Amino acid sequence: MYERYWQQTGDKSTILIPGWQSMSYFSDAGSLCWFLEPEFAKEIIRLHKMVGNAVTEDRYIVVGTGSTQLYQAVLYALSPPDAAEPLSVVSAAPYYSSYPLITDCLKSGLYKWAGDAQSFNKEGPYIELVTSPNNPDGHVRQSVVNKSGGILVHDLAYYWPQYSPIAAAADHDIMLFTVSKSTGHAGMRIGWALVKDEEVAKKMVKYVELNTIGVSKDSQLRAAKVLQVVTDGCKYPTSEEGSLFDFAANVMEERWKLLRAAVRQSGLFTLPEFSPGLCRFLNSSFAPRPAFAWLKCEAPIEDCEAFLRSNKILTRGGKHFGVGPQYVRISMLDRDENYDVFVQRLSTIHLRQSMQVDETVQ
């Protein structure tokens, strides 16, 4: 979705990296996160201050190969090395589908996926993952486990004004962000964490050191340039479409209108409803327009993923997110031509089709 905007920026978002540059492991040997490029750190702070979506004062910045590596680093940093049993990791369903897979992929003795936070009742310490706005359903989230001994980790990948009103600067102990969702550059594989506690930040840095001996300097330098262009574009817009956030907000607004119209026309599906909120950055009030559509197939359709696949629409089924098969997640961030085909196909599915397909699936 973001390609069109970045094509318009031309040379402003282009960098040249000579063959002799960035050859050392070290970016700033005297810094806590010694592989963090200073220019990238500076642009992270500039962007957050411009948008007002996160507190950066008195925080340590840890860079990672996407927020996926940072999530693993957080688990490593928060888990006691000498505990009698693995630390429980939970998140309220529907939760991000990769959380269980990443948590348990190495069958670590330090931590273990413990499922839906809403039904978690085990005694002892735990980690609760709070994704807000939530992936997959787009709702603003708070912690739900009402117990002592818990540590909260806030995944704020989608807390940007093209997706959700920026009501206030998030102020949590551990906050995760990623370039892929803020600017669209998923291929850079760059994320960052804002961490309040120095010891936690040190352990996260140690994990990244053990895992990949740092993070690509080339990707960080490119990310720094991209964030610089985004922030400068907010201060001094040079495009008719405004800043990156103006562009993306307008596209998302239109896409959600088209999707809701298609859902109404078909009559077989429902979507979450969101209340409008005031965005302090865009200075306007609007309802969230999430990066994913959390679609529910109504009766008689039982397996929404299989049903939509039979209609040439690829989705990710609810079972991956800790809920039933009547739900699916659909990306809202594809290219315009692909999104238009998706909406057109969805709008032409009718009840007679659904009953025939459901019988075939059964």
N, C-alpha and C positions, 0 to 999 in steps of 0.2 A: 504493500500500500504506500510506503514511504518513498519508493523509487522516484516517483514523479517530482516530489519536492526536491530531492537531492540532485536530480538532473538539472534543475533550474539554478542551483547554487554554483555550478561550474567550478572554476579554479579556486573559489573561496574555501571549498571544503577539500582541496587537494593538498597533499604533502609530498615532498621528495625526501627519501631516506637514502643517503649515500652508502656505498658498500662498507665504508669504514666506521659508520656510526652505530652506536648501541651494541657493541660487541661484548661488553662485560656482563657478567651476571648481575652486577650491582647497579642500582640507579642512584641511591643515596645511602651510602654505607653507615652514616651516622643516624639515620632515621629508624624508628621502630619497625616500620615496614620497609625494609631496605631495598626491595625490588619495585617499589612504587615510584613511578616517574613523577618528579616534582611538578611538571607542567600539567599532567593529568590531575593530580591532587588539587592544584589551583583551580582548574576548570570545574571540577566537581563542586567545590565550595561556591564558586561564582554562580553556577546553575541553580543550586539549591537556594541560595539567597535570592536569586531573581524570581524563582517560582514560589518560594515560601512553603515548600512541602516537607522540609525536614530541618531539624536543628543540627548545625554542624559545629557549633562552639563546644569546646571541651570534649571533643570526640577524636578518636583515632580512626584513620582511614586505612582499611585493608583491601587491597585489590586482589581479584581472583579471576580464574578462567571461567567467566560467566558466574552467575549467582549459584549455579550448581556446585562448583568447587567450594564456594564460600559457605554453602549450607553444610557440606561435609566438614569443613574447617570448624564451623560452629559446634557441631556434634562432638568433634574431637576435643575442642577447647573446654566444653562444659561437662564432659563426662569424667568423673573421678577415676583415676587409673587403677585404684586398689579396691573398688567397690565389690561387694559380694555377688552382685548380679547386675546385668546390663541396665542402664538408665532407660526408662520408658520415654518414648517419643510419640506425641499424639497431635492431632489436628481435627477440628470439627468438620464432619462431612456435610456437604461434598467438599473434599479436600483436593489439593493439587495431586494429580495422578502419579507424579514421579516421586513424591515423598516416601511412600512405602518401599519403592524399588531401590532408591538411592540409600535409604537407611539400612536396608537389609542385604544389599548386594554383596558385601564382604563378610556377612555373618559375624560382625564384630562382637567381641565380648564386652565392649564399652557401652553400647547402646542398642536398643531394639525397638522396632515399630510396634506400637501398642494400640493402634486403631483410632476410632472416633473419640475425640475429646469429650463429646457430650455424654458418652456412656462410660467414661474412664473413672474407675473408683479404687484403683490399687493404692495401697499405702506406700509412702516413701517419695523420694524426689522424682521429678519428671521434667521434660521439656515440652512446652506447648508451642506449636507453630501457628502464628496468627497471620494469615494472608489477607491483606486489606488494601484495595478492593480484592475480593476473593476470586481466585481461579479454581473452579470454572464459572460460578454463578454471578459474579460481579457485585455482590453485596459488600457493604462496609462491615468489617468484623471487629469484635472485641474478644478477649479471652473468655472461655466458657467454663473451665475447670475451677470449681470452687473449693480448693484445697490449698494448704500451705506446702511449702517445699518445692514449688514449681518455678521454672525459669522460662520467661517468654522470649521468643524470637519472632520479630516482625518482618515478614516478607512484603515489602512495599513496591514491588516491581511495577504495579499498575497505578501507583498513586501519582499520576501526572494529569494535567488539566485536559488532555484530549479524551481521557477515559472517565474522570471523576472530578467533581468540584473539589477544589483545594480549600478546605474549611479552616485549616490551621496547620502550622508546622508540626509534623510528627516528632515526638520527643520520647524515644524509648531507648532501652539499654543497648539493644542490638537491632539494627535496621539494615535490610538487604535491598540493593538496587541493581539494575542491569541496563546496559546500553541497548540491548535488543528490544526491550519494550518501550524505552523512553524515546529513542531516535529511529528505531527500526533496523539497526545494524547487528542482527543476530550473528552474522558470520565473523564478527570481530572476536567473539567469545570473551567479552570483558564485563565484569560486574564489580561492585564495590560494597563494602560494609562500613557503616558508621557505628563505632563501638565505644561505649562509655568507659568500661573497665579496662585498665591497662594490661592486667594479667590475662584477661580473656583475649585481648587483641594480640598479645605476644604469642599465646598458644595457637591462635589462628594462623599467624605468620609462620610459626614453626611447622604447622601442618602443610601449608602451601610449599614451604621449603622442602619438606620430606617428600611431598607428592610430585612436584614439578620443578623444584629449585627456582621458584619465582614464576613470573607471568610475562608473556611476550612483551618486550619493549616496543616492537613495531606496532602491535595492536594498541598499546597504551598511547603511543604518540598519535596514531590515527584517531583514537577516541578523544584525545585532548583537542585535536583540531575540530572534530565534529561538535563537541560540546561548546567550544568557543564560538563556532558559527551559530549554534542554537541560541546561546545567551546574547550574542551581539545582535542576532535577528530579532530578539525580544525588545532590545533597547532601540535599535535603528532598523526597522523593517525595510527591506529593499525590494520585496516582491509584492505584487498585487494581492497575493493570497496571505500576506502578513508573515508572522513568525511560523516556525515549524508547528507550534501548538495551535495557532489559528488554523493553519492548513489541515492538520490532523483532526481537530475538533469538528470542522465543517464536514470533512469526509465521513467521520464516524456518525455525526448527526444524520446525514443523508442516508447512510447505510442502515441505521436502525429504523428510520422511517420506512424504507423499502422493505426491510425484513418484517416489521410488524404488519404492514399492508399485505404481504404474501401470506403470513400466518392467518390473518383474518379471512383472506380469500379462500384458503384451503379448508379451514375449519377443523383440522385434525390435530393441531398443535397449540401449545401455550408457551408463553415466555414470562420471565420474571417481570414484575412491575417495580419501578423505582420512584421514590419521591424526589422532587427537585431540591437542590441545595445551592447556597450562594458560594460561588467560586471567587476567592479573594484575588486570584491572579488574573483571570479573564474579566473580573468585575461584572459578572452576570450570573443569573440563576438558571440552572438546568438540571435535568435528571441524568444520572450516570449513563454512559454509553460504553459498556465494557468491551474489551478486546475479544471476548468470546461470547457466543450466544449459548445459553443454557436452555435447550429446547426440550419440552416434554411432549411425547406422543400420547394422545388420549385414547381411551378404549374405542374399538377393540384391539388396537395395536399393542402388543406386549413387548416386543423387542425392537426398540426404536432404531438402533444402529443397523440391524439387519434389514429392516423395512426401508430405511433411507438408502442403504447400499443398493437395494433392488431397484431403486429409482435413480441410480447413478449419482448419489450424494454421499461422500465419504465423511464420517464423523468418528468421534471417540465415545464409546458407550459408558453409561453411568456406573457400571461395575468397577471401572478403573478409578472412580472417584469416591467409592465407598457407599454408593446408593444403588437403586434398582435399575433394570434395563430399559425402563420407560423414558429415561433421560439420555441426552447426548450433548456433547460439547462441539460447537462449530466455530472455527476461526472466522473473525471479522476482518482480518488484516491481509487478505490476499489481494492480488492485482485487480483493478477495476473490471476487466473483461471476465475474469473467473468469478468474481463476486456477482456480477450481473447474471451469469449463467446459473449460478446457485439459486439466486432469488427467483428466477424464472421457473426453474424446475420445481422448486418448493411450492410455488403458487399454483401449479397445475396438477398437484396430487390431490385426488378427491376420495371420498369415502368408499365408493365402489372398488376403486383400485386397492385401497387399504385392506378391504375384507378379502379380496382375492389373494393378495400378497401374504396376508397373515395366515391364510389356510395353507399356502405353499410352504411358509416357514415352519409351521407346526408339523 
